[in-house]
Amino acid sequence: MAVDLHIHSTASDGTLTPKEIVREAARLGLTGIAIADHDELGGSAEAGAHTAAAGLTLVPAVEISTDYEDVEVHILGYWIDPTDAQLLAQLAAIRAGRIERAQRIVDRLRELGVDRITLDDVLRETSGGSVGRPHVAAALVRAGVSRHPHEAFKRYLGKQAPAYVPRVRPTTVEAIDIVREADGCAVLAHPGLVPRRPGLIEQMAALGVHGVEAFHPKHSATQVGLFVERAAAAGLLVTGGSDSHGPGGTEPVSIGAGSAPDSCLEALEAWRRRHPR
């Protein structure tokens, strides 16, 4: 059996609705999922209306992108309280920063002579959820500026492209605090994707994370084994997921990719029992 504890829905920059994600997870025979949208809880809440009937366990989750020294680090928050007023306010502030960034990207595109999209066009691609560069790419495709989101990223939106605008993000410590203050389990996402940080897991443990996402489709088998060992040595639990953004994502990844075993869900459930609200 397997689980997928890192999926993105249309509530952020995924291309499947929460209901579609639940249906696909059930078709694959997964036992549990977590919809971990960027700075957004709506997708996870919506999935909760469908998982019981599908025989799936749902772990409420969120993903927060952060700045850690000179690299970007992502923090996953599991079992967060979706009614926590402080959490909702903090996530709303982060999403507001995303909108400001999207406007700056649109302005930069206009300076480059690409004037066929507006911020409203970008926001229409979000289905009311958290906005990101994939939504700008979708607007460019819809306007006929680009043929495919990948082309939009390569030509305009990638980190080396002329319309790229860096986003103001919370620090890693701030994100860990946000999760912990909402009674959540803070987990370091995909450490293998963070460059130039050989001691990252140990550093994150010192900052207060509870776990490490060892199973990920972009981690090699050797990396997975090493991350599991280092997590155990640091007293951290192990999770895993596909990081799927659906079939229409810039880099399509299937739900269930990463082969996270049931033990990842069991570890999170054990953590929840030790930390009741």
Helices and strands as residue ranges (DSSP letters): E 2-7, H 18-28, E 32-35, H 42-54, E 57-58, E 61-68, E 71-78, H 85-111, H 119-124, H 133-142, H 149-152, I 153-157, H 172-181, E 185-188, G 191-193, H 200-207, E 211-215, H 221-233, E 237-240, E 260-261, H 262-274
